[in-house]
Amino acid sequence: MSLLSVSGLQAAYGAAPALFGIDLSIAPGEVVTLLGRNGMGKTTTVRTIMGLVAATSGQVMFRGKDVTNAPPYKIARLGIGLVPEGRQIFPTLSVEENLIATATARPSGSGTRWTVEQVYRFFPRLAERKKNLGAQLSGGEQQMLAIGRALMTNPHLLILDEATEGLAPLVRAEIWERLLELKKDGQAILVIDKNIDAMLKLADRHVMLASGQVVWSGTSAELTADPTVIDRYLHL
Ligand code: ATP
């Protein structure tokens, strides 16, 4: 059974439609990317799944429940951990307080129960910075904290909107490595990231969006075998 199943999802900003019937599904333990150029609807898809943008049509099923247009906190509690675009960590809380703020006793899909100490082992840089305020962190440290904060909710599905945008190459590589570790532990992930080579290595399947529609989907092997898909939908 699918962990997440999105069917015919439509959404609009005021009178302007942004999604025209998105279909996508994620199985437990699977890593899926949302690909596409800027403005094609990736963030809107994620925000509509989370209940942050209203669906005007279609359905979002998560863990067997219809969560279409449910309040975001309920969707989060059911087990979706979002790392939002721009990270949105709490700037006036310390690293440690940011992590404690989202802690939950409910186990994740893979049975993991994240603790602050585990997050520090996962991202040692955060341990070094634990007393620093969110606002004092570098972009890379903020992204590690945003991921750590999402993990503290023990998510069944982790969603990253722009996993490594604007980060230095070494930090990007570290984040991709950590995501691969999470995948090996059975964590299901939906990830948006423009670095196609890294995504081909990390993900099982890819969903390509153009103008608010799914224009292609397939496995890493299928995407590698057909470079015209990347040329057509990702390159300028
Ligand atoms: P990016 O990588 O630039 O974030 P994206 O693929 O995530 O791109 P979206 O941000 O989902 O794309 O945008 C999809 C469409 O919705 C675009 O036409 C965009 O201009 C429009 N849009 C996005 N956010 C808003 C908003 N808050 N109000 C009005 N229109 C919006």
Boltz pocket constraint, residues with backbone or C-beta under 6 A from the ligand:
constraints:
  - pocket:
      binder: B
      contacts: [[A, 13], [A, 16], [A, 17], [A, 18], [A, 36], [A, 37], [A, 38], [A, 39], [A, 40], [A, 41], [A, 42], [A, 43], [A, 44], [A, 45]]
      max_distance: 6.0
